Amino acid sequence: LEFRRVLFRSCTGANCSTSTVSTNVGARVRISKAGPASLPLGGLVTYTVTLKNDGGSATAGTVTFTDTLPAGLTFPAGAQTSGSFTCTTSGTPLNTLTCTSANPTIAAAGSLPVSYTVNVSSTATGTLTNTALITQLGNYAVPSATALVGLGTPSAGSGSVKIGRAHV
């Protein structure tokens, strides 16, 4: 871990004292998720989750995040890979993706994108929301950060579901 030290000096008359305060500026990772402007019914789309390190030092150790899809969206069977991450699917239907990398170094102020494919049901309707969540971050405490993506309803005759994006 990296620490930032701040020196304080205060004087009263001829008497002066100095204090040192150390602050942990280790890795602080946030997650965001982006997708296409529309989702073709019965088609495939690619999402990109980005892990961004806003901290003062690089990440170390295993990083894992999960993405649980709402009804109407599923992951293709089998593992997907993106960079150093391997992503596996689970659930019935296949609606949970768990992506893990043993040691993906994300430098201070750096980011790491992870992309994967999602199936869109030909009968997807209603308002859908989707969340990706960091579940393991090396030796650091797991943040409560999530990436929430809101999906709208299909437009009449368009054959697609509109998507909005939100970053945490």
Chimera marker file (.cmm) of the C-alpha trace (Angstrom):
<marker_set name="trace">
<marker id="1" x="0.000" y="0.000" z="0.000" r="1" g="1" b="0" radius="0.5"/>
<marker id="2" x="1.091" y="3.533" z="-0.655" r="1" g="1" b="0" radius="0.5"/>
<marker id="3" x="0.745" y="6.232" z="1.970" r="1" g="1" b="0" radius="0.5"/>
<marker id="4" x="0.698" y="9.996" z="1.632" r="1" g="1" b="0" radius="0.5"/>
<marker id="5" x="2.374" y="11.911" z="4.439" r="1" g="1" b="0" radius="0.5"/>
<marker id="6" x="1.382" y="15.441" z="5.336" r="1" g="1" b="0" radius="0.5"/>
<marker id="7" x="3.423" y="17.548" z="7.754" r="1" g="1" b="0" radius="0.5"/>
<marker id="8" x="1.750" y="20.131" z="9.975" r="1" g="1" b="0" radius="0.5"/>
<marker id="9" x="3.693" y="22.709" z="11.876" r="1" g="1" b="0" radius="0.5"/>
<marker id="10" x="2.152" y="24.949" z="14.478" r="1" g="1" b="0" radius="0.5"/>
<marker id="11" x="3.787" y="27.546" z="16.666" r="1" g="1" b="0" radius="0.5"/>
<marker id="12" x="2.683" y="29.371" z="19.762" r="1" g="1" b="0" radius="0.5"/>
<marker id="13" x="5.256" y="32.026" z="20.570" r="1" g="1" b="0" radius="0.5"/>
<marker id="14" x="8.696" y="30.400" z="20.557" r="1" g="1" b="0" radius="0.5"/>
<marker id="15" x="7.267" y="26.876" z="20.980" r="1" g="1" b="0" radius="0.5"/>
<marker id="16" x="6.744" y="24.988" z="17.721" r="1" g="1" b="0" radius="0.5"/>
<marker id="17" x="5.590" y="21.458" z="17.098" r="1" g="1" b="0" radius="0.5"/>
<marker id="18" x="5.399" y="19.319" z="13.982" r="1" g="1" b="0" radius="0.5"/>
<marker id="19" x="2.878" y="16.564" z="13.341" r="1" g="1" b="0" radius="0.5"/>
<marker id="20" x="2.848" y="13.975" z="10.574" r="1" g="1" b="0" radius="0.5"/>
<marker id="21" x="-0.403" y="12.496" z="9.270" r="1" g="1" b="0" radius="0.5"/>
<marker id="22" x="-0.254" y="9.455" z="6.968" r="1" g="1" b="0" radius="0.5"/>
<marker id="23" x="-3.110" y="8.711" z="4.600" r="1" g="1" b="0" radius="0.5"/>
<marker id="24" x="-3.539" y="5.478" z="2.652" r="1" g="1" b="0" radius="0.5"/>
<marker id="25" x="-3.734" y="6.239" z="-1.056" r="1" g="1" b="0" radius="0.5"/>
<marker id="26" x="-3.887" y="2.621" z="-2.236" r="1" g="1" b="0" radius="0.5"/>
<marker id="27" x="-5.883" y="1.305" z="-5.179" r="1" g="1" b="0" radius="0.5"/>
<marker id="28" x="-9.516" y="2.467" z="-5.415" r="1" g="1" b="0" radius="0.5"/>
<marker id="29" x="-11.316" y="0.762" z="-8.267" r="1" g="1" b="0" radius="0.5"/>
<marker id="30" x="-14.700" y="1.721" z="-9.679" r="1" g="1" b="0" radius="0.5"/>
<marker id="31" x="-16.716" y="-0.090" z="-12.327" r="1" g="1" b="0" radius="0.5"/>
<marker id="32" x="-18.725" y="1.233" z="-15.257" r="1" g="1" b="0" radius="0.5"/>
<marker id="33" x="-20.593" y="-0.547" z="-18.031" r="1" g="1" b="0" radius="0.5"/>
<marker id="34" x="-21.375" y="0.549" z="-21.591" r="1" g="1" b="0" radius="0.5"/>
<marker id="35" x="-23.359" y="-1.027" z="-24.394" r="1" g="1" b="0" radius="0.5"/>
<marker id="36" x="-24.808" y="-0.225" z="-27.793" r="1" g="1" b="0" radius="0.5"/>
<marker id="37" x="-27.464" y="2.421" z="-28.389" r="1" g="1" b="0" radius="0.5"/>
<marker id="38" x="-30.031" y="-0.281" z="-29.215" r="1" g="1" b="0" radius="0.5"/>
<marker id="39" x="-30.442" y="-4.011" z="-28.624" r="1" g="1" b="0" radius="0.5"/>
<marker id="40" x="-31.621" y="-6.039" z="-31.619" r="1" g="1" b="0" radius="0.5"/>
<marker id="41" x="-34.357" y="-8.507" z="-30.640" r="1" g="1" b="0" radius="0.5"/>
<marker id="42" x="-33.070" y="-12.051" z="-31.243" r="1" g="1" b="0" radius="0.5"/>
<marker id="43" x="-29.520" y="-10.767" z="-31.787" r="1" g="1" b="0" radius="0.5"/>
<marker id="44" x="-26.180" y="-10.431" z="-30.028" r="1" g="1" b="0" radius="0.5"/>
<marker id="45" x="-24.669" y="-7.336" z="-28.432" r="1" g="1" b="0" radius="0.5"/>
<marker id="46" x="-21.324" y="-6.600" z="-26.827" r="1" g="1" b="0" radius="0.5"/>
<marker id="47" x="-21.006" y="-4.918" z="-23.435" r="1" g="1" b="0" radius="0.5"/>
<marker id="48" x="-17.801" y="-3.403" z="-22.102" r="1" g="1" b="0" radius="0.5"/>
<marker id="49" x="-17.182" y="-3.194" z="-18.368" r="1" g="1" b="0" radius="0.5"/>
<marker id="50" x="-14.368" y="-0.819" z="-17.453" r="1" g="1" b="0" radius="0.5"/>
<marker id="51" x="-12.499" y="-1.078" z="-14.159" r="1" g="1" b="0" radius="0.5"/>
<marker id="52" x="-10.891" y="2.300" z="-13.365" r="1" g="1" b="0" radius="0.5"/>
<marker id="53" x="-8.339" y="2.808" z="-10.604" r="1" g="1" b="0" radius="0.5"/>
<marker id="54" x="-8.785" y="6.237" z="-8.994" r="1" g="1" b="0" radius="0.5"/>
<marker id="55" x="-6.274" y="5.403" z="-6.237" r="1" g="1" b="0" radius="0.5"/>
<marker id="56" x="-2.660" y="6.292" z="-5.700" r="1" g="1" b="0" radius="0.5"/>
<marker id="57" x="-1.124" y="2.875" z="-6.401" r="1" g="1" b="0" radius="0.5"/>
<marker id="58" x="-1.594" y="-0.039" z="-8.799" r="1" g="1" b="0" radius="0.5"/>
<marker id="59" x="-3.896" y="-2.944" z="-8.013" r="1" g="1" b="0" radius="0.5"/>
<marker id="60" x="-2.419" y="-6.248" z="-6.872" r="1" g="1" b="0" radius="0.5"/>
<marker id="61" x="-3.979" y="-9.692" z="-6.616" r="1" g="1" b="0" radius="0.5"/>
<marker id="62" x="-7.089" y="-11.301" z="-8.045" r="1" g="1" b="0" radius="0.5"/>
<marker id="63" x="-9.913" y="-9.119" z="-9.346" r="1" g="1" b="0" radius="0.5"/>
<marker id="64" x="-13.413" y="-10.561" z="-9.895" r="1" g="1" b="0" radius="0.5"/>
<marker id="65" x="-16.670" y="-8.961" z="-10.992" r="1" g="1" b="0" radius="0.5"/>
<marker id="66" x="-20.120" y="-10.374" z="-11.725" r="1" g="1" b="0" radius="0.5"/>
<marker id="67" x="-22.804" y="-9.285" z="-14.143" r="1" g="1" b="0" radius="0.5"/>
<marker id="68" x="-26.330" y="-10.602" z="-13.565" r="1" g="1" b="0" radius="0.5"/>
<marker id="69" x="-28.722" y="-10.026" z="-16.452" r="1" g="1" b="0" radius="0.5"/>
<marker id="70" x="-32.491" y="-9.511" z="-16.241" r="1" g="1" b="0" radius="0.5"/>
<marker id="71" x="-35.058" y="-11.716" z="-18.025" r="1" g="1" b="0" radius="0.5"/>
<marker id="72" x="-34.783" y="-11.252" z="-21.790" r="1" g="1" b="0" radius="0.5"/>
<marker id="73" x="-30.970" y="-11.248" z="-21.835" r="1" g="1" b="0" radius="0.5"/>
<marker id="74" x="-28.659" y="-14.274" z="-21.491" r="1" g="1" b="0" radius="0.5"/>
<marker id="75" x="-25.004" y="-15.072" z="-21.964" r="1" g="1" b="0" radius="0.5"/>
<marker id="76" x="-23.866" y="-17.552" z="-24.622" r="1" g="1" b="0" radius="0.5"/>
<marker id="77" x="-22.806" y="-20.944" z="-23.203" r="1" g="1" b="0" radius="0.5"/>
<marker id="78" x="-19.118" y="-21.444" z="-22.487" r="1" g="1" b="0" radius="0.5"/>
<marker id="79" x="-16.278" y="-19.232" z="-21.342" r="1" g="1" b="0" radius="0.5"/>
<marker id="80" x="-15.437" y="-15.857" z="-22.836" r="1" g="1" b="0" radius="0.5"/>
<marker id="81" x="-12.055" y="-14.149" z="-22.523" r="1" g="1" b="0" radius="0.5"/>
<marker id="82" x="-11.091" y="-10.487" z="-22.666" r="1" g="1" b="0" radius="0.5"/>
<marker id="83" x="-7.500" y="-9.516" z="-22.008" r="1" g="1" b="0" radius="0.5"/>
<marker id="84" x="-6.349" y="-11.230" z="-18.814" r="1" g="1" b="0" radius="0.5"/>
<marker id="85" x="-9.949" y="-11.948" z="-17.704" r="1" g="1" b="0" radius="0.5"/>
<marker id="86" x="-11.707" y="-15.302" z="-18.129" r="1" g="1" b="0" radius="0.5"/>
<marker id="87" x="-15.488" y="-15.083" z="-17.870" r="1" g="1" b="0" radius="0.5"/>
<marker id="88" x="-17.730" y="-18.063" z="-17.052" r="1" g="1" b="0" radius="0.5"/>
<marker id="89" x="-21.509" y="-18.314" z="-17.130" r="1" g="1" b="0" radius="0.5"/>
<marker id="90" x="-23.960" y="-19.809" z="-14.641" r="1" g="1" b="0" radius="0.5"/>
<marker id="91" x="-27.643" y="-19.788" z="-13.756" r="1" g="1" b="0" radius="0.5"/>
<marker id="92" x="-30.747" y="-21.103" z="-15.470" r="1" g="1" b="0" radius="0.5"/>
<marker id="93" x="-31.056" y="-19.489" z="-17.918" r="1" g="1" b="0" radius="0.5"/>
<marker id="94" x="-27.421" y="-18.421" z="-18.300" r="1" g="1" b="0" radius="0.5"/>
<marker id="95" x="-27.905" y="-14.992" z="-16.745" r="1" g="1" b="0" radius="0.5"/>
<marker id="96" x="-24.816" y="-14.628" z="-14.504" r="1" g="1" b="0" radius="0.5"/>
<marker id="97" x="-21.322" y="-13.938" z="-15.787" r="1" g="1" b="0" radius="0.5"/>
<marker id="98" x="-18.319" y="-14.076" z="-13.436" r="1" g="1" b="0" radius="0.5"/>
<marker id="99" x="-15.074" y="-12.607" z="-14.773" r="1" g="1" b="0" radius="0.5"/>
<marker id="100" x="-11.781" y="-13.212" z="-12.954" r="1" g="1" b="0" radius="0.5"/>
<marker id="101" x="-8.148" y="-12.319" z="-13.528" r="1" g="1" b="0" radius="0.5"/>
<marker id="102" x="-5.368" y="-13.620" z="-11.271" r="1" g="1" b="0" radius="0.5"/>
<marker id="103" x="-3.293" y="-10.444" z="-11.351" r="1" g="1" b="0" radius="0.5"/>
<marker id="104" x="-4.582" y="-7.693" z="-13.635" r="1" g="1" b="0" radius="0.5"/>
<marker id="105" x="-2.395" y="-4.720" z="-12.820" r="1" g="1" b="0" radius="0.5"/>
<marker id="106" x="-4.430" y="-1.545" z="-13.138" r="1" g="1" b="0" radius="0.5"/>
<marker id="107" x="-2.036" y="1.357" z="-12.706" r="1" g="1" b="0" radius="0.5"/>
<marker id="108" x="-2.921" y="4.393" z="-10.605" r="1" g="1" b="0" radius="0.5"/>
<marker id="109" x="-5.278" y="6.541" z="-12.745" r="1" g="1" b="0" radius="0.5"/>
<marker id="110" x="-5.425" y="3.649" z="-15.240" r="1" g="1" b="0" radius="0.5"/>
<marker id="111" x="-8.309" y="1.579" z="-16.505" r="1" g="1" b="0" radius="0.5"/>
<marker id="112" x="-8.911" y="-1.906" z="-17.851" r="1" g="1" b="0" radius="0.5"/>
<marker id="113" x="-11.776" y="-2.695" z="-20.262" r="1" g="1" b="0" radius="0.5"/>
<marker id="114" x="-13.402" y="-6.146" z="-20.337" r="1" g="1" b="0" radius="0.5"/>
<marker id="115" x="-15.791" y="-6.920" z="-23.230" r="1" g="1" b="0" radius="0.5"/>
<marker id="116" x="-18.258" y="-9.784" z="-23.631" r="1" g="1" b="0" radius="0.5"/>
<marker id="117" x="-21.265" y="-10.875" z="-25.685" r="1" g="1" b="0" radius="0.5"/>
<marker id="118" x="-24.927" y="-11.065" z="-24.608" r="1" g="1" b="0" radius="0.5"/>
<marker id="119" x="-27.921" y="-12.730" z="-26.331" r="1" g="1" b="0" radius="0.5"/>
<marker id="120" x="-31.075" y="-10.603" z="-26.642" r="1" g="1" b="0" radius="0.5"/>
<marker id="121" x="-34.310" y="-12.651" z="-26.595" r="1" g="1" b="0" radius="0.5"/>
<marker id="122" x="-36.661" y="-12.163" z="-29.538" r="1" g="1" b="0" radius="0.5"/>
<marker id="123" x="-39.399" y="-11.604" z="-26.944" r="1" g="1" b="0" radius="0.5"/>
<marker id="124" x="-37.580" y="-9.130" z="-24.657" r="1" g="1" b="0" radius="0.5"/>
<marker id="125" x="-40.067" y="-6.545" z="-23.397" r="1" g="1" b="0" radius="0.5"/>
<marker id="126" x="-40.660" y="-4.162" z="-20.549" r="1" g="1" b="0" radius="0.5"/>
<marker id="127" x="-38.163" y="-2.085" z="-18.661" r="1" g="1" b="0" radius="0.5"/>
<marker id="128" x="-34.955" y="-3.978" z="-17.893" r="1" g="1" b="0" radius="0.5"/>
<marker id="129" x="-32.109" y="-3.016" z="-15.567" r="1" g="1" b="0" radius="0.5"/>
<marker id="130" x="-28.712" y="-4.611" z="-15.329" r="1" g="1" b="0" radius="0.5"/>
<marker id="131" x="-25.967" y="-4.376" z="-12.704" r="1" g="1" b="0" radius="0.5"/>
<marker id="132" x="-22.286" y="-5.336" z="-12.734" r="1" g="1" b="0" radius="0.5"/>
<marker id="133" x="-20.550" y="-5.587" z="-9.333" r="1" g="1" b="0" radius="0.5"/>
<marker id="134" x="-16.921" y="-5.940" z="-8.196" r="1" g="1" b="0" radius="0.5"/>
<marker id="135" x="-16.817" y="-8.962" z="-5.863" r="1" g="1" b="0" radius="0.5"/>
<marker id="136" x="-13.053" y="-9.378" z="-5.261" r="1" g="1" b="0" radius="0.5"/>
<marker id="137" x="-10.271" y="-6.809" z="-5.418" r="1" g="1" b="0" radius="0.5"/>
<marker id="138" x="-6.956" y="-8.402" z="-4.464" r="1" g="1" b="0" radius="0.5"/>
<marker id="139" x="-6.076" y="-7.702" z="-0.845" r="1" g="1" b="0" radius="0.5"/>
<marker id="140" x="-8.233" y="-4.580" z="-0.711" r="1" g="1" b="0" radius="0.5"/>
<marker id="141" x="-11.711" y="-4.203" z="0.706" r="1" g="1" b="0" radius="0.5"/>
<marker id="142" x="-14.338" y="-4.695" z="-1.966" r="1" g="1" b="0" radius="0.5"/>
<marker id="143" x="-16.025" y="-1.391" z="-2.806" r="1" g="1" b="0" radius="0.5"/>
<marker id="144" x="-19.779" y="-1.165" z="-2.893" r="1" g="1" b="0" radius="0.5"/>
<marker id="145" x="-19.559" y="0.201" z="-6.428" r="1" g="1" b="0" radius="0.5"/>
<marker id="146" x="-21.835" y="-1.128" z="-9.124" r="1" g="1" b="0" radius="0.5"/>
<marker id="147" x="-22.454" y="-0.232" z="-12.735" r="1" g="1" b="0" radius="0.5"/>
<marker id="148" x="-26.172" y="0.067" z="-13.457" r="1" g="1" b="0" radius="0.5"/>
<marker id="149" x="-27.494" y="0.024" z="-17.002" r="1" g="1" b="0" radius="0.5"/>
<marker id="150" x="-31.175" y="0.748" z="-17.602" r="1" g="1" b="0" radius="0.5"/>
<marker id="151" x="-32.861" y="-0.786" z="-20.653" r="1" g="1" b="0" radius="0.5"/>
<marker id="152" x="-36.039" y="0.718" z="-22.062" r="1" g="1" b="0" radius="0.5"/>
<marker id="153" x="-38.948" y="-0.866" z="-23.937" r="1" g="1" b="0" radius="0.5"/>
<marker id="154" x="-38.944" y="-1.879" z="-27.616" r="1" g="1" b="0" radius="0.5"/>
<marker id="155" x="-39.977" y="0.859" z="-30.003" r="1" g="1" b="0" radius="0.5"/>
<marker id="156" x="-43.006" y="0.043" z="-32.184" r="1" g="1" b="0" radius="0.5"/>
<marker id="157" x="-41.784" y="-1.685" z="-35.329" r="1" g="1" b="0" radius="0.5"/>
<marker id="158" x="-38.123" y="-1.064" z="-34.563" r="1" g="1" b="0" radius="0.5"/>
<marker id="159" x="-37.221" y="-4.563" z="-33.383" r="1" g="1" b="0" radius="0.5"/>
<marker id="160" x="-34.845" y="-3.140" z="-30.808" r="1" g="1" b="0" radius="0.5"/>
<marker id="161" x="-34.657" y="-2.275" z="-27.137" r="1" g="1" b="0" radius="0.5"/>
<marker id="162" x="-33.200" y="1.158" z="-26.339" r="1" g="1" b="0" radius="0.5"/>
<marker id="163" x="-30.450" y="1.385" z="-23.737" r="1" g="1" b="0" radius="0.5"/>
<marker id="164" x="-29.399" y="4.142" z="-21.351" r="1" g="1" b="0" radius="0.5"/>
<marker id="165" x="-26.065" y="4.263" z="-19.562" r="1" g="1" b="0" radius="0.5"/>
<marker id="166" x="-25.104" y="5.143" z="-16.015" r="1" g="1" b="0" radius="0.5"/>
<marker id="167" x="-21.643" y="5.093" z="-14.458" r="1" g="1" b="0" radius="0.5"/>
<marker id="168" x="-20.889" y="4.817" z="-10.753" r="1" g="1" b="0" radius="0.5"/>
<link id1="1" id2="2" r="1" g="1" b="0" radius="0.2"/>
<link id1="2" id2="3" r="1" g="1" b="0" radius="0.2"/>
<link id1="3" id2="4" r="1" g="1" b="0" radius="0.2"/>
<link id1="4" id2="5" r="1" g="1" b="0" radius="0.2"/>
<link id1="5" id2="6" r="1" g="1" b="0" radius="0.2"/>
<link id1="6" id2="7" r="1" g="1" b="0" radius="0.2"/>
<link id1="7" id2="8" r="1" g="1" b="0" radius="0.2"/>
<link id1="8" id2="9" r="1" g="1" b="0" radius="0.2"/>
<link id1="9" id2="10" r="1" g="1" b="0" radius="0.2"/>
<link id1="10" id2="11" r="1" g="1" b="0" radius="0.2"/>
<link id1="11" id2="12" r="1" g="1" b="0" radius="0.2"/>
<link id1="12" id2="13" r="1" g="1" b="0" radius="0.2"/>
<link id1="13" id2="14" r="1" g="1" b="0" radius="0.2"/>
<link id1="14" id2="15" r="1" g="1" b="0" radius="0.2"/>
<link id1="15" id2="16" r="1" g="1" b="0" radius="0.2"/>
<link id1="16" id2="17" r="1" g="1" b="0" radius="0.2"/>
<link id1="17" id2="18" r="1" g="1" b="0" radius="0.2"/>
<link id1="18" id2="19" r="1" g="1" b="0" radius="0.2"/>
<link id1="19" id2="20" r="1" g="1" b="0" radius="0.2"/>
<link id1="20" id2="21" r="1" g="1" b="0" radius="0.2"/>
<link id1="21" id2="22" r="1" g="1" b="0" radius="0.2"/>
<link id1="22" id2="23" r="1" g="1" b="0" radius="0.2"/>
<link id1="23" id2="24" r="1" g="1" b="0" radius="0.2"/>
<link id1="24" id2="25" r="1" g="1" b="0" radius="0.2"/>
<link id1="25" id2="26" r="1" g="1" b="0" radius="0.2"/>
<link id1="26" id2="27" r="1" g="1" b="0" radius="0.2"/>
<link id1="27" id2="28" r="1" g="1" b="0" radius="0.2"/>
<link id1="28" id2="29" r="1" g="1" b="0" radius="0.2"/>
<link id1="29" id2="30" r="1" g="1" b="0" radius="0.2"/>
<link id1="30" id2="31" r="1" g="1" b="0" radius="0.2"/>
<link id1="31" id2="32" r="1" g="1" b="0" radius="0.2"/>
<link id1="32" id2="33" r="1" g="1" b="0" radius="0.2"/>
<link id1="33" id2="34" r="1" g="1" b="0" radius="0.2"/>
<link id1="34" id2="35" r="1" g="1" b="0" radius="0.2"/>
<link id1="35" id2="36" r="1" g="1" b="0" radius="0.2"/>
<link id1="36" id2="37" r="1" g="1" b="0" radius="0.2"/>
<link id1="37" id2="38" r="1" g="1" b="0" radius="0.2"/>
<link id1="38" id2="39" r="1" g="1" b="0" radius="0.2"/>
<link id1="39" id2="40" r="1" g="1" b="0" radius="0.2"/>
<link id1="40" id2="41" r="1" g="1" b="0" radius="0.2"/>
<link id1="41" id2="42" r="1" g="1" b="0" radius="0.2"/>
<link id1="42" id2="43" r="1" g="1" b="0" radius="0.2"/>
<link id1="43" id2="44" r="1" g="1" b="0" radius="0.2"/>
<link id1="44" id2="45" r="1" g="1" b="0" radius="0.2"/>
<link id1="45" id2="46" r="1" g="1" b="0" radius="0.2"/>
<link id1="46" id2="47" r="1" g="1" b="0" radius="0.2"/>
<link id1="47" id2="48" r="1" g="1" b="0" radius="0.2"/>
<link id1="48" id2="49" r="1" g="1" b="0" radius="0.2"/>
<link id1="49" id2="50" r="1" g="1" b="0" radius="0.2"/>
<link id1="50" id2="51" r="1" g="1" b="0" radius="0.2"/>
<link id1="51" id2="52" r="1" g="1" b="0" radius="0.2"/>
<link id1="52" id2="53" r="1" g="1" b="0" radius="0.2"/>
<link id1="53" id2="54" r="1" g="1" b="0" radius="0.2"/>
<link id1="54" id2="55" r="1" g="1" b="0" radius="0.2"/>
<link id1="55" id2="56" r="1" g="1" b="0" radius="0.2"/>
<link id1="56" id2="57" r="1" g="1" b="0" radius="0.2"/>
<link id1="57" id2="58" r="1" g="1" b="0" radius="0.2"/>
<link id1="58" id2="59" r="1" g="1" b="0" radius="0.2"/>
<link id1="59" id2="60" r="1" g="1" b="0" radius="0.2"/>
<link id1="60" id2="61" r="1" g="1" b="0" radius="0.2"/>
<link id1="61" id2="62" r="1" g="1" b="0" radius="0.2"/>
<link id1="62" id2="63" r="1" g="1" b="0" radius="0.2"/>
<link id1="63" id2="64" r="1" g="1" b="0" radius="0.2"/>
<link id1="64" id2="65" r="1" g="1" b="0" radius="0.2"/>
<link id1="65" id2="66" r="1" g="1" b="0" radius="0.2"/>
<link id1="66" id2="67" r="1" g="1" b="0" radius="0.2"/>
<link id1="67" id2="68" r="1" g="1" b="0" radius="0.2"/>
<link id1="68" id2="69" r="1" g="1" b="0" radius="0.2"/>
<link id1="69" id2="70" r="1" g="1" b="0" radius="0.2"/>
<link id1="70" id2="71" r="1" g="1" b="0" radius="0.2"/>
<link id1="71" id2="72" r="1" g="1" b="0" radius="0.2"/>
<link id1="72" id2="73" r="1" g="1" b="0" radius="0.2"/>
<link id1="73" id2="74" r="1" g="1" b="0" radius="0.2"/>
<link id1="74" id2="75" r="1" g="1" b="0" radius="0.2"/>
<link id1="75" id2="76" r="1" g="1" b="0" radius="0.2"/>
<link id1="76" id2="77" r="1" g="1" b="0" radius="0.2"/>
<link id1="77" id2="78" r="1" g="1" b="0" radius="0.2"/>
<link id1="78" id2="79" r="1" g="1" b="0" radius="0.2"/>
<link id1="79" id2="80" r="1" g="1" b="0" radius="0.2"/>
<link id1="80" id2="81" r="1" g="1" b="0" radius="0.2"/>
<link id1="81" id2="82" r="1" g="1" b="0" radius="0.2"/>
<link id1="82" id2="83" r="1" g="1" b="0" radius="0.2"/>
<link id1="83" id2="84" r="1" g="1" b="0" radius="0.2"/>
<link id1="84" id2="85" r="1" g="1" b="0" radius="0.2"/>
<link id1="85" id2="86" r="1" g="1" b="0" radius="0.2"/>
<link id1="86" id2="87" r="1" g="1" b="0" radius="0.2"/>
<link id1="87" id2="88" r="1" g="1" b="0" radius="0.2"/>
<link id1="88" id2="89" r="1" g="1" b="0" radius="0.2"/>
<link id1="89" id2="90" r="1" g="1" b="0" radius="0.2"/>
<link id1="90" id2="91" r="1" g="1" b="0" radius="0.2"/>
<link id1="91" id2="92" r="1" g="1" b="0" radius="0.2"/>
<link id1="92" id2="93" r="1" g="1" b="0" radius="0.2"/>
<link id1="93" id2="94" r="1" g="1" b="0" radius="0.2"/>
<link id1="94" id2="95" r="1" g="1" b="0" radius="0.2"/>
<link id1="95" id2="96" r="1" g="1" b="0" radius="0.2"/>
<link id1="96" id2="97" r="1" g="1" b="0" radius="0.2"/>
<link id1="97" id2="98" r="1" g="1" b="0" radius="0.2"/>
<link id1="98" id2="99" r="1" g="1" b="0" radius="0.2"/>
<link id1="99" id2="100" r="1" g="1" b="0" radius="0.2"/>
<link id1="100" id2="101" r="1" g="1" b="0" radius="0.2"/>
<link id1="101" id2="102" r="1" g="1" b="0" radius="0.2"/>
<link id1="102" id2="103" r="1" g="1" b="0" radius="0.2"/>
<link id1="103" id2="104" r="1" g="1" b="0" radius="0.2"/>
<link id1="104" id2="105" r="1" g="1" b="0" radius="0.2"/>
<link id1="105" id2="106" r="1" g="1" b="0" radius="0.2"/>
<link id1="106" id2="107" r="1" g="1" b="0" radius="0.2"/>
<link id1="107" id2="108" r="1" g="1" b="0" radius="0.2"/>
<link id1="108" id2="109" r="1" g="1" b="0" radius="0.2"/>
<link id1="109" id2="110" r="1" g="1" b="0" radius="0.2"/>
<link id1="110" id2="111" r="1" g="1" b="0" radius="0.2"/>
<link id1="111" id2="112" r="1" g="1" b="0" radius="0.2"/>
<link id1="112" id2="113" r="1" g="1" b="0" radius="0.2"/>
<link id1="113" id2="114" r="1" g="1" b="0" radius="0.2"/>
<link id1="114" id2="115" r="1" g="1" b="0" radius="0.2"/>
<link id1="115" id2="116" r="1" g="1" b="0" radius="0.2"/>
<link id1="116" id2="117" r="1" g="1" b="0" radius="0.2"/>
<link id1="117" id2="118" r="1" g="1" b="0" radius="0.2"/>
<link id1="118" id2="119" r="1" g="1" b="0" radius="0.2"/>
<link id1="119" id2="120" r="1" g="1" b="0" radius="0.2"/>
<link id1="120" id2="121" r="1" g="1" b="0" radius="0.2"/>
<link id1="121" id2="122" r="1" g="1" b="0" radius="0.2"/>
<link id1="122" id2="123" r="1" g="1" b="0" radius="0.2"/>
<link id1="123" id2="124" r="1" g="1" b="0" radius="0.2"/>
<link id1="124" id2="125" r="1" g="1" b="0" radius="0.2"/>
<link id1="125" id2="126" r="1" g="1" b="0" radius="0.2"/>
<link id1="126" id2="127" r="1" g="1" b="0" radius="0.2"/>
<link id1="127" id2="128" r="1" g="1" b="0" radius="0.2"/>
<link id1="128" id2="129" r="1" g="1" b="0" radius="0.2"/>
<link id1="129" id2="130" r="1" g="1" b="0" radius="0.2"/>
<link id1="130" id2="131" r="1" g="1" b="0" radius="0.2"/>
<link id1="131" id2="132" r="1" g="1" b="0" radius="0.2"/>
<link id1="132" id2="133" r="1" g="1" b="0" radius="0.2"/>
<link id1="133" id2="134" r="1" g="1" b="0" radius="0.2"/>
<link id1="134" id2="135" r="1" g="1" b="0" radius="0.2"/>
<link id1="135" id2="136" r="1" g="1" b="0" radius="0.2"/>
<link id1="136" id2="137" r="1" g="1" b="0" radius="0.2"/>
<link id1="137" id2="138" r="1" g="1" b="0" radius="0.2"/>
<link id1="138" id2="139" r="1" g="1" b="0" radius="0.2"/>
<link id1="139" id2="140" r="1" g="1" b="0" radius="0.2"/>
<link id1="140" id2="141" r="1" g="1" b="0" radius="0.2"/>
<link id1="141" id2="142" r="1" g="1" b="0" radius="0.2"/>
<link id1="142" id2="143" r="1" g="1" b="0" radius="0.2"/>
<link id1="143" id2="144" r="1" g="1" b="0" radius="0.2"/>
<link id1="144" id2="145" r="1" g="1" b="0" radius="0.2"/>
<link id1="145" id2="146" r="1" g="1" b="0" radius="0.2"/>
<link id1="146" id2="147" r="1" g="1" b="0" radius="0.2"/>
<link id1="147" id2="148" r="1" g="1" b="0" radius="0.2"/>
<link id1="148" id2="149" r="1" g="1" b="0" radius="0.2"/>
<link id1="149" id2="150" r="1" g="1" b="0" radius="0.2"/>
<link id1="150" id2="151" r="1" g="1" b="0" radius="0.2"/>
<link id1="151" id2="152" r="1" g="1" b="0" radius="0.2"/>
<link id1="152" id2="153" r="1" g="1" b="0" radius="0.2"/>
<link id1="153" id2="154" r="1" g="1" b="0" radius="0.2"/>
<link id1="154" id2="155" r="1" g="1" b="0" radius="0.2"/>
<link id1="155" id2="156" r="1" g="1" b="0" radius="0.2"/>
<link id1="156" id2="157" r="1" g="1" b="0" radius="0.2"/>
<link id1="157" id2="158" r="1" g="1" b="0" radius="0.2"/>
<link id1="158" id2="159" r="1" g="1" b="0" radius="0.2"/>
<link id1="159" id2="160" r="1" g="1" b="0" radius="0.2"/>
<link id1="160" id2="161" r="1" g="1" b="0" radius="0.2"/>
<link id1="161" id2="162" r="1" g="1" b="0" radius="0.2"/>
<link id1="162" id2="163" r="1" g="1" b="0" radius="0.2"/>
<link id1="163" id2="164" r="1" g="1" b="0" radius="0.2"/>
<link id1="164" id2="165" r="1" g="1" b="0" radius="0.2"/>
<link id1="165" id2="166" r="1" g="1" b="0" radius="0.2"/>
<link id1="166" id2="167" r="1" g="1" b="0" radius="0.2"/>
<link id1="167" id2="168" r="1" g="1" b="0" radius="0.2"/>
</marker_set>
